[in-house]
Amino acid sequence: MKVKDILYKLFFGKPEYNKRIAYSAYTSYVVNVKRIWNNEKHHDIGFEKLLRLFLVSSQIIFPGIHIRNIFGRYGMIKRNVAIEFYVLFKTFLPLVFLATGFYKHIAAVVIASYLLVETICYVASLIFVSDMFVKPRSYRRNILMLFLNYMEISMCFAVIYASLHLLGDKPYDTMDYIYFSIVTSTTIGYGDMHPANHLGQITVCVQAVMVVAFIVLFLNFFGSKVETLHNDDE
């Protein structure tokens, strides 16, 4: 078996799995916005409708929808694999910033914050506009993607702490910022490191609240989905 065939089998499985997609990501985007606006699936009003409209309409300003549109022409499986590589890219990019010292530039904060907002909007969409999503091939795959999203959030905050000197001007290294962010994300809070100013305290509060919501709401949501799927298999 050729290397090309091995890689295809590894990432895409059988060719028949790679079903064609009827509509482009942009077409689905317009349809979903109209559905929420016209209350076609839910009679949501007020803040709930505003949130759902924001979560769906904001997709256009992030790379995810454009990647889905580009690779969607090659089939469902190839589009999903492209998104997986994009999530991996977003997870490791903050590490590259920290390892190379690029975090010292304000552009690193802008990029990390931009990717962070995209991930938060995506995770929130899985709850508040889940009816707009196509049923996933595997809920276990979604949990794996959520774990990568969780790590991405921690790494992006590490870049923010480092770039804005939110832990003070002590000679911290890259691992110190990663350590502090992960400890904050797990809500352990050893106390050996702490924010040095009010902006740092606000950032820690935002991260802590965000992660608690992530763990309690989103992982439990998908955990129940996996349990339901397991019961259906039995």
Rosetta silent file (secondary structure, phi, psi, omega in degrees, C-alpha in Angstrom):
SEQUENCE: MKVKDILYKLFFGKPEYNKRIAYSAYTSYVVNVKRIWNNEKHHDIGFEKLLRLFLVSSQIIFPGIHIRNIFGRYGMIKRNVAIEFYVLFKTFLPLVFLATGFYKHIAAVVIASYLLVETICYVASLIFVSDMFVKPRSYRRNILMLFLNYMEISMCFAVIYASLHLLGDKPYDTMDYIYFSIVTSTTIGYGDMHPANHLGQITVCVQAVMVVAFIVLFLNFFGSKVETLHNDDE
SCORE:     score description
SCORE:     0.000 S_00000001
   1 L     0.000  132.809 -178.489    0.000    0.000    0.000 S_00000001
   2 L   -72.366  156.561  178.984    1.358    3.423   -0.978 S_00000001
   3 H   -58.536  -39.318  179.237    2.010    6.141    1.585 S_00000001
   4 H   -59.915  -42.446 -179.992   -0.684    8.255   -0.071 S_00000001
   5 H   -68.108  -36.961  179.222   -3.234    5.470    0.360 S_00000001
   6 H   -64.481  -44.865  179.832   -2.216    4.959    3.991 S_00000001
   7 H   -64.947  -38.665  178.540   -2.653    8.656    4.779 S_00000001
   8 H   -63.696  -44.298  179.809   -6.013    8.733    2.996 S_00000001
   9 H   -63.666  -37.469 -177.868   -7.193    5.704    4.952 S_00000001
  10 H   -67.531  -47.522 -172.540   -5.950    7.250    8.210 S_00000001
  11 H   -91.849  -30.342 -172.403   -7.568   10.664    7.841 S_00000001
  12 H  -116.263  -13.280 -179.348  -10.574   10.060    5.568 S_00000001
  13 L    72.192 -141.682  179.434  -11.481    6.374    5.940 S_00000001
  14 L   -80.361  144.478 -179.296  -13.394    4.847    3.054 S_00000001
  15 H   -56.175  -32.611 -177.848  -14.062    7.060    0.004 S_00000001
  16 H   -69.745  -16.690  176.450  -17.822    6.487    0.327 S_00000001
  17 H   -69.591  -26.537 -173.863  -17.747    8.202    3.732 S_00000001
  18 L   -82.160   74.153 -176.289  -16.820   11.469    2.058 S_00000001
  19 L   -72.097  147.202  177.655  -20.335   12.551    1.096 S_00000001
  20 L   -70.771  149.201  179.359  -20.878   15.608   -1.032 S_00000001
  21 L  -100.827  127.983 -173.881  -22.281   18.710    0.649 S_00000001
  22 L   -69.416  -37.267 -174.707  -25.390   20.131   -0.967 S_00000001
  23 L  -123.732  148.810  176.317  -24.893   23.741    0.120 S_00000001
  24 L   -71.668  163.044  178.939  -21.865   25.934    0.628 S_00000001
  25 H   -63.077  -33.172  179.673  -21.037   27.207    4.111 S_00000001
  26 H   -69.162  -39.257  177.929  -22.033   30.707    3.012 S_00000001
  27 H   -64.516  -44.515  178.079  -25.445   29.521    1.827 S_00000001
  28 H   -62.551  -36.093  179.104  -26.038   27.680    5.099 S_00000001
  29 H   -60.962  -48.774 -179.883  -24.938   30.797    6.978 S_00000001
  30 H   -63.658  -42.465 -179.769  -27.558   32.987    5.268 S_00000001
  31 H   -62.491  -42.823 -178.458  -30.249   30.331    5.736 S_00000001
  32 H   -66.230  -39.949  177.176  -29.489   29.978    9.463 S_00000001
  33 H   -61.888  -43.828 -179.925  -29.615   33.739   10.065 S_00000001
  34 H   -64.975  -38.413 -179.888  -33.000   33.900    8.303 S_00000001
  35 H   -62.308  -42.970  179.153  -34.320   30.945   10.290 S_00000001
  36 H   -69.100  -42.725 -179.436  -33.540   32.600   13.591 S_00000001
  37 H   -61.591  -38.898 -177.512  -34.857   35.976   12.444 S_00000001
  38 L   -91.982    5.374  179.496  -38.134   34.428   11.245 S_00000001
  39 L    53.735   45.877 -177.127  -38.474   32.111   14.293 S_00000001
  40 L   -74.591  -28.328 -178.471  -38.713   29.065   12.048 S_00000001
  41 L  -113.760  -29.337 -178.903  -37.496   26.588   14.692 S_00000001
  42 L  -138.082  143.703  176.119  -37.900   28.404   18.017 S_00000001
  43 L   -92.357   62.295  179.958  -40.170   31.163   19.222 S_00000001
  44 L   -89.243  144.261 -178.741  -37.308   32.954   20.904 S_00000001
  45 L  -137.515  172.770  172.755  -37.577   36.658   21.695 S_00000001
  46 H    59.920 -137.198 -175.066  -35.657   39.367   23.520 S_00000001
  47 H   -62.833  -35.152 -179.794  -32.162   38.608   24.808 S_00000001
  48 H   -62.880  -44.955  179.872  -32.302   34.967   23.742 S_00000001
  49 H   -67.128  -40.147  177.449  -32.999   35.894   20.139 S_00000001
  50 H   -59.926  -42.979  179.902  -30.357   38.634   20.196 S_00000001
  51 H   -64.437  -45.575 -179.246  -27.781   36.140   21.491 S_00000001
  52 H   -64.052  -40.463  177.222  -28.676   33.522   18.902 S_00000001
  53 H   -63.588  -42.160 -179.873  -28.541   36.093   16.102 S_00000001
  54 H   -63.709  -46.549 -176.794  -25.173   37.349   17.329 S_00000001
  55 H   -62.558  -39.661 -179.265  -23.651   33.864   17.609 S_00000001
  56 H   -76.536  -47.592 -175.705  -24.752   32.858   14.120 S_00000001
  57 H   -69.008  -28.703 -177.933  -24.122   36.150   12.311 S_00000001
  58 H   -71.908  -13.225 -179.136  -20.680   36.690   13.901 S_00000001
  59 H   -57.427  -30.056 -173.227  -19.329   33.537   12.240 S_00000001
  60 H   -66.259  -20.507 -177.111  -18.616   35.499    9.064 S_00000001
  61 H   -93.088    1.630 -179.627  -15.805   37.495   10.699 S_00000001
  62 L  -114.510  156.422 -176.306  -13.849   34.396   11.764 S_00000001
  63 H   -66.282  -26.448 -173.338  -11.774   31.989    9.626 S_00000001
  64 H   -52.512  -48.678 -176.764  -13.760   28.863   10.549 S_00000001
  65 H   -66.760  -32.760  179.923  -16.673   29.454    8.194 S_00000001
  66 H   -72.572  -35.069  174.974  -14.329   30.323    5.319 S_00000001
  67 H   -66.357  -42.273  177.591  -12.342   27.112    5.845 S_00000001
  68 H   -61.787  -38.302 -179.201  -15.590   25.131    5.842 S_00000001
  69 H   -68.792  -41.778 -178.107  -16.633   26.833    2.625 S_00000001
  70 H   -67.304  -48.818 -175.353  -13.297   26.198    0.859 S_00000001
  71 H   -86.011  -12.104  178.011  -12.913   22.546    1.851 S_00000001
  72 H   -63.488  -25.587  179.452  -16.628   21.773    1.738 S_00000001
  73 L   -68.663  -15.785  179.886  -16.396   21.447   -2.032 S_00000001
  74 L   -96.743    1.686  177.316  -14.214   18.343   -1.488 S_00000001
  75 L   115.156  164.689 -174.668  -16.785   16.565    0.672 S_00000001
  76 H   -63.978  -47.683 -176.022  -17.943   16.287    4.279 S_00000001
  77 H   -64.708  -44.581 -179.067  -15.044   14.229    5.663 S_00000001
  78 H   -65.237  -34.410  176.103  -12.329   16.378    4.094 S_00000001
  79 H   -65.630  -42.784  179.832  -14.034   19.494    5.430 S_00000001
  80 H   -62.978  -40.851  179.513  -14.143   18.015    8.940 S_00000001
  81 H   -66.140  -38.611  177.772  -10.449   17.075    8.793 S_00000001
  82 H   -61.897  -41.038  177.921   -9.580   20.593    7.609 S_00000001
  83 H   -65.383  -38.736  178.290  -11.434   22.036   10.613 S_00000001
  84 H   -61.242  -42.880  178.505   -9.589   19.646   12.936 S_00000001
  85 H   -66.481  -33.821  177.450   -6.237   20.872   11.622 S_00000001
  86 H   -66.169  -41.166  177.577   -7.429   24.456   12.044 S_00000001
  87 H   -64.009  -41.551  176.245   -8.316   23.778   15.695 S_00000001
  88 H   -61.613  -41.507  178.789   -4.874   22.214   16.206 S_00000001
  89 H   -60.259  -44.224 -179.945   -3.306   25.265   14.567 S_00000001
  90 H   -66.649  -30.038 -179.933   -5.185   27.585   16.931 S_00000001
  91 H   -72.970  -39.143 -175.450   -4.092   25.488   19.922 S_00000001
  92 H   -90.565  -18.893 -179.280   -0.387   25.519   19.051 S_00000001
  93 H   -59.574  -45.572  176.733   -0.104   29.061   17.672 S_00000001
  94 H   -59.470  -34.450  176.881   -0.068   30.685   21.159 S_00000001
  95 H   -64.232  -37.839  176.864    2.694   28.248   22.135 S_00000001
  96 H   -63.860  -42.377  177.442    4.699   29.418   19.129 S_00000001
  97 H   -57.586  -43.919 -177.352    4.192   33.024   20.251 S_00000001
  98 H   -71.760  -38.836 -176.788    5.485   32.165   23.714 S_00000001
  99 H   -71.691  -32.683 -176.039    8.405   30.034   22.528 S_00000001
 100 H   -94.316   -8.503 -178.278    9.672   32.569   19.972 S_00000001
 101 L    85.059    5.391  179.703    9.167   35.675   22.072 S_00000001
 102 H   -66.516  -18.492 -179.695    6.588   37.079   19.654 S_00000001
 103 H   -61.295  -15.809 -179.805    4.269   37.557   22.643 S_00000001
 104 H   -72.266  -16.102  179.133    6.207   40.756   23.362 S_00000001
 105 L   -91.232  143.958 -179.233    4.486   42.397   20.385 S_00000001
 106 H   -63.502  -24.514  178.694    0.977   43.810   20.781 S_00000001
 107 H   -61.321  -31.427  179.269   -0.022   41.908   17.632 S_00000001
 108 H   -63.770  -40.249  178.259    0.253   38.680   19.638 S_00000001
 109 H   -65.074  -42.320 -179.245   -2.428   39.934   22.058 S_00000001
 110 H   -62.385  -47.731 -179.142   -4.691   40.955   19.182 S_00000001
 111 H   -65.129  -45.903 -179.755   -4.346   37.588   17.429 S_00000001
 112 H   -61.784  -41.592  179.402   -4.738   35.572   20.642 S_00000001
 113 H   -66.613  -39.793  178.891   -7.816   37.584   21.654 S_00000001
 114 H   -61.552  -48.598  178.656   -9.318   37.210   18.178 S_00000001
 115 H   -65.642  -34.858  179.163   -8.900   33.421   18.207 S_00000001
 116 H   -64.370  -44.192  179.589  -10.170   33.314   21.786 S_00000001
 117 H   -64.007  -40.226  178.377  -13.374   35.141   20.893 S_00000001
 118 H   -60.316  -44.697 -178.704  -13.957   32.791   17.947 S_00000001
 119 H   -65.276  -42.686  179.771  -13.617   29.738   20.179 S_00000001
 120 H   -63.514  -42.803  178.541  -15.908   31.139   22.874 S_00000001
 121 H   -63.582  -38.647  179.529  -18.561   32.025   20.283 S_00000001
 122 H   -65.434  -47.744 -179.262  -18.295   28.541   18.777 S_00000001
 123 H   -62.950  -41.493  177.165  -18.644   26.762   22.116 S_00000001
 124 H   -63.158  -34.370  179.884  -21.584   28.987   23.084 S_00000001
 125 H   -65.698  -31.963  179.501  -23.187   28.198   19.728 S_00000001
 126 H   -62.970  -21.624  178.167  -23.087   24.481   20.529 S_00000001
 127 H   -97.143  -53.759 -169.355  -25.520   25.226   23.342 S_00000001
 128 H   -84.607  -21.881  177.386  -27.669   28.148   22.239 S_00000001
 129 L  -131.543   38.562 -178.482  -27.944   27.424   18.509 S_00000001
 130 H   -62.091  -25.010  179.627  -27.350   23.678   18.467 S_00000001
 131 H   -69.017  -15.014  179.338  -30.390   23.256   16.213 S_00000001
 132 H   -85.199  -11.695 -176.383  -28.454   25.047   13.464 S_00000001
 133 L   -92.456  145.180  172.771  -25.715   22.396   13.432 S_00000001
 134 L   -71.119  142.689  179.644  -25.769   19.223   11.387 S_00000001
 135 L   -56.137  125.319 -176.337  -25.813   16.104   13.588 S_00000001
 136 L   -68.217  154.212  176.366  -22.138   15.217   14.169 S_00000001
 137 L   -63.925  -35.982 -177.377  -20.643   11.958   12.972 S_00000001
 138 L  -150.224  124.323  175.697  -19.393   11.271   16.487 S_00000001
 139 H   -69.091  -25.382  175.974  -20.074   13.047   19.775 S_00000001
 140 H   -65.594  -37.430  176.051  -16.764   11.621   20.986 S_00000001
 141 H   -62.741  -39.752  179.177  -15.032   13.583   18.248 S_00000001
 142 H   -65.261  -35.622  177.152  -16.781   16.722   19.468 S_00000001
 143 H   -67.157  -38.858  175.950  -15.558   16.104   23.007 S_00000001
 144 H   -61.561  -43.057  177.935  -12.019   15.741   21.641 S_00000001
 145 H   -64.864  -36.569  177.490  -12.435   19.054   19.819 S_00000001
 146 H   -64.397  -37.307  177.335  -13.767   20.617   23.016 S_00000001
 147 H   -63.389  -41.659  176.971  -10.661   19.479   24.879 S_00000001
 148 H   -64.475  -39.065  176.298   -8.504   21.172   22.239 S_00000001
 149 H   -61.264  -40.095  179.114  -10.671   24.291   22.566 S_00000001
 150 H   -61.769  -44.591  178.544  -10.115   24.167   26.325 S_00000001
 151 H   -67.232  -37.410  177.699   -6.346   24.001   25.842 S_00000001
 152 H   -61.011  -43.243  178.614   -6.502   26.781   23.258 S_00000001
 153 H   -58.909  -44.966 -179.321   -8.276   29.036   25.757 S_00000001
 154 H   -63.349  -43.189 -178.152   -5.579   28.371   28.347 S_00000001
 155 H   -68.820  -38.040  178.626   -2.752   29.039   25.874 S_00000001
 156 H   -64.132  -41.379  177.347   -4.344   32.248   24.557 S_00000001
 157 H   -65.939  -34.057  177.245   -4.690   33.595   28.090 S_00000001
 158 H   -61.212  -40.362  177.158   -1.043   32.692   28.732 S_00000001
 159 H   -63.465  -42.515 -179.465   -0.071   34.915   25.795 S_00000001
 160 H   -63.601  -44.545  178.416   -2.207   37.757   27.169 S_00000001
 161 H   -59.844  -43.042 -176.821   -0.653   37.463   30.640 S_00000001
 162 H   -70.953  -44.946 -174.114    2.848   37.469   29.175 S_00000001
 163 H   -67.902  -38.831 -176.537    2.372   40.223   26.619 S_00000001
 164 L   -94.667    5.570  179.104    0.666   42.697   28.957 S_00000001
 165 L    54.022   45.959 -175.998    2.903   41.863   31.956 S_00000001
 166 L   -76.689  -10.334  176.711   -0.153   41.067   34.043 S_00000001
 167 L  -102.985   10.772 -179.987    1.917   39.072   36.527 S_00000001
 168 L    98.516 -176.720 -176.908    4.328   41.927   37.108 S_00000001
 169 L   -99.699   16.287  176.261    7.849   42.608   35.856 S_00000001
 170 L   -65.604  157.662 -177.444    9.533   39.683   37.589 S_00000001
 171 L   -75.851   66.127  176.810   11.723   37.492   35.336 S_00000001
 172 L   -76.700  149.076  174.714    9.042   34.959   34.491 S_00000001
 173 L  -106.683 -178.149 -175.399    9.689   32.555   31.626 S_00000001
 174 H   -57.584  -43.458 -177.406    7.321   31.001   29.110 S_00000001
 175 H   -64.293  -31.432  179.203    6.480   28.015   31.297 S_00000001
 176 H   -62.484  -42.942 -179.509    5.497   30.301   34.166 S_00000001
 177 H   -69.269  -39.558  176.520    2.780   31.958   32.092 S_00000001
 178 H   -63.701  -44.877  179.312    1.506   28.618   30.780 S_00000001
 179 H   -58.800  -47.626 -178.194    1.538   27.220   34.318 S_00000001
 180 H   -63.161  -41.643 -178.548   -0.384   30.189   35.729 S_00000001
 181 H   -66.532  -42.571 -179.945   -2.988   30.050   32.964 S_00000001
 182 H   -67.905  -40.256  177.191   -3.590   26.303   33.312 S_00000001
 183 H   -61.743  -39.291  176.380   -3.795   26.558   37.116 S_00000001
 184 H   -66.448  -40.579 -179.161   -6.355   29.337   36.656 S_00000001
 185 H   -65.252  -31.911  178.783   -8.237   27.268   34.074 S_00000001
 186 L   -86.899   -0.488 -179.926   -8.490   24.338   36.442 S_00000001
 187 L    60.424   22.821  178.314   -9.646   26.748   39.206 S_00000001
 188 L   -74.115  -54.239  176.775   -6.963   25.301   41.517 S_00000001
 189 L    62.400   70.503 -178.500   -5.271   28.607   42.290 S_00000001
 190 L   -63.156  -32.786  179.655   -2.139   27.617   44.220 S_00000001
 191 L    92.897   -3.717  179.600   -1.389   31.231   45.099 S_00000001
 192 L   -74.150  -20.510  174.634    2.330   31.031   44.312 S_00000001
 193 L  -132.352  147.075 -177.693    1.754   33.417   41.395 S_00000001
 194 L  -153.789  157.698  178.925   -0.842   36.151   41.180 S_00000001
 195 L   -64.713  147.617 -173.117   -1.812   39.121   38.991 S_00000001
 196 L   -98.893   -7.264 -178.090    0.107   42.310   39.694 S_00000001
 197 L  -150.491  178.188 -176.871   -2.531   44.902   38.804 S_00000001
 198 H   -65.983  -37.394  178.295   -6.267   45.444   38.379 S_00000001
 199 H   -62.288  -39.804  176.799   -6.188   44.543   34.676 S_00000001
 200 H   -64.309  -40.781  178.825   -4.577   41.242   35.591 S_00000001
 201 H   -63.895  -40.626  178.134   -7.208   40.600   38.248 S_00000001
 202 H   -64.340  -42.146  179.741   -9.990   41.321   35.754 S_00000001
 203 H   -62.734  -42.512  177.709   -8.381   38.994   33.198 S_00000001
 204 H   -62.619  -42.090  178.835   -8.124   36.199   35.775 S_00000001
 205 H   -61.960  -44.414  179.320  -11.782   36.689   36.721 S_00000001
 206 H   -61.272  -46.105 -179.841  -12.841   36.530   33.073 S_00000001
 207 H   -63.370  -44.257 -177.953  -10.833   33.357   32.482 S_00000001
 208 H   -62.810  -46.817  179.678  -12.089   31.672   35.657 S_00000001
 209 H   -63.714  -41.500 -179.453  -15.765   32.432   34.933 S_00000001
 210 H   -61.676  -44.702 -177.385  -15.328   31.388   31.323 S_00000001
 211 H   -70.582  -39.049  177.596  -13.732   28.065   32.240 S_00000001
 212 H   -60.795  -44.561  176.956  -16.286   27.242   34.944 S_00000001
 213 H   -62.824  -40.080  179.609  -19.073   27.795   32.430 S_00000001
 214 H   -59.667  -48.890 -176.890  -17.148   25.741   29.889 S_00000001
 215 H   -68.803  -51.974 -173.181  -16.745   22.790   32.250 S_00000001
 216 H   -68.035  -46.789 -174.370  -20.149   22.811   33.918 S_00000001
 217 H   -85.259  -51.943 -168.402  -22.336   23.596   30.919 S_00000001
 218 H   -80.205  -44.847  179.789  -20.584   22.403   27.811 S_00000001
 219 H   -68.526  -36.687  175.105  -18.797   19.238   28.885 S_00000001
 220 H   -64.058  -37.562  179.192  -21.872   18.033   30.771 S_00000001
 221 H   -59.542  -49.284 -178.226  -23.954   18.720   27.672 S_00000001
 222 H   -75.493  -26.928  174.381  -21.786   16.522   25.488 S_00000001
 223 H   -62.234  -39.950  177.776  -21.387   13.949   28.226 S_00000001
 224 H   -68.059  -32.951  177.698  -25.140   13.442   28.188 S_00000001
 225 H   -65.688  -42.599  179.118  -25.042   13.164   24.407 S_00000001
 226 H   -64.151  -41.064  178.901  -22.433   10.402   24.573 S_00000001
 227 H   -62.573  -41.791  178.447  -24.473    8.560   27.206 S_00000001
 228 H   -63.395  -42.751  179.769  -27.569    8.795   25.009 S_00000001
 229 H   -64.389  -39.758  178.941  -25.620    7.538   22.004 S_00000001
 230 H   -63.919  -42.709  178.586  -24.212    4.641   24.061 S_00000001
 231 H   -64.639  -36.842  178.118  -27.687    3.633   25.222 S_00000001
 232 H   -66.090  -36.912  179.310  -28.960    3.760   21.653 S_00000001
 233 H   -65.563  -35.918 -179.658  -26.135    1.452   20.538 S_00000001
 234 L   -73.523    0.000    0.000  -27.081   -1.062   23.223 S_00000001
